[in-house]
Amino acid sequence: MLNDILTGKKHLFGSGVNTELRAQRNLNRRVSILNGNIVSNVRNETAGVSCRVYSDGVYGFSSTAEYSDSAVEAVLKAASENAAFMARHAGKNKGLLPPLPTGASRTVYDLTDVEQKTYIEFATAIDSYIKEKYPDLLSRSIVAVADSMEKLIAVSNGFDSHSVMPRSYIYVFLTAQTPDGVPIEMYDVFGSGATFDRNFADPAACFEKIDRLYTRLREKCEGVYPEAGEKTVILGGILSGMLAHEAVGHTVEADLVLGGSVAGHCLGKQVASELVTMIDYAHTAFGKPVPLPITVDDEGTKTQDAVLIRDGILTGYLNSRETAEHFGMTPTGNARAFLFSDEPLIRMRNTAVLPGTSKLEDMIASVDDGYYLLNSNNGQADTTGEFMFGVTCGYEIKNGKLGRALLDTTISGVAFDMLKTVDMVSDEIIWASSGMCGKKQPMPVGMGGPALRCRVTVGGK
């Protein structure tokens, strides 16, 4: 764990500026097994300290890959000098940022860094189970991963904090072939925001999910391509979560709004069906912790939920302290950095559409001719809200009943148009947290949602 040598340096903070000191340690562990052979075995650690100083509307930043009294004093001095230089040459005649509530937050528990052999043994046990039970597979790949971000933050105004955010997952990739000999791959991810030892005590706990994955793979090997065109579909919670993050969430990040995002013209306007409410959750949702809880961001802002869409109306943006001042909004704690050497950027945390009142089985029964789409392996969207997602698992819906499995396809559309077609929202939410958002810096994020019945363009063969 990081020792706090930051708080004792606050007497060195300059007056008339906003100062942020951040010490950070990132751990990454990864073991990959392909058909019984270890092909990757990685342990990586990155640590250091950084300082950012805001003066007259501009920032000065400095960092070093060392964490000591002298290193902290050096980055503080360098960031202050950089801010003063920038203020002289590019100052905006601004004073301090609006004040924040002040205090301290500590959300740290014992971060168990298990030995590398633990990952190897667990992945090997999963691999052995699959090899023995499903010898007809063309290939199998098991990846055991864990990462964590530990941060110590001391600020001139706001909340000081010490936090640890761990994650760990098992990825299982299975490949079989169609009757025509065409390889078909499917994968699933098991895990959550916790250390590896807490998530994975017994390999047998994964076996039922692996069996389900194999069943779906075999169904897909007998699958068909969907008919291309605009269709009535039910997006499962994973896809509705990806939609919330990629196609909506990025458009409402205030830095991208300032860069010309479509959301800049939509505040206060209807962008979705009145059944759609979307929130970027900070640390708690529906009375439970979200997958990746954040209590204080890297600017010292105590986090709050950010309501993005309420009853179909676009109501807000995701902000840093600076953009919140620009738009006259309250900062909700969305500025985060991936490494100690990164400056905080506006990022999502746990973004989701809220559940509705419909039962999934009733939603399926309501569709005469359409598709139930469950999982995706990739997606892209731009600041116009236009998106395209790959779909790796789905089924036909014929006369209100699930039919044949689908081969890989795509869906596409414009988010704020497509969301207006939502006419049913399921009463259960599914969360996912294994991914990384790639906006300039990678960043762990959570996303989720209920099933949505809507109209979307489906790709064919």
Secondary structure, DSSP 8 states (H G I E B T S, - for coil): -----SGGGGGG--TTSEEEEEEEEEEEEEEEEETTEEEEEEEEEEEEEEEEEEETTEEEEEEES--SHHHHHHHHHHHHHHHHHHHHHH--S---------EEEEE--------HHHHHHHHHHHHHHHHHH-TT-SEEEEEEEEEEEEEEEEESSSEEEEEEEEEEEEEEEEEEE-TT--EEEEEEEEEESS-HHHH-S-GGGGHHHHHHHHHHHHHHHT-B----EEEEEEE-HHHHHHIIIIIIIGGGBHHHHHTT-GGGGTTTSB-S-TT--EEEESSEETTEE-SS--SB-TTS-B---EEEEETTEE---B--HHHHHHHT----S-EE-SSTTS--EE--SEEEE---SB-HHHHHHT-SEEEEEEE-SEEEE-TTSEEEEEE-EEEEEETTEEEEEB-SEEEEEEHHHHGGG--EEBS--EEE---EE-SSS-EE-EEEE--EEEEEEE---
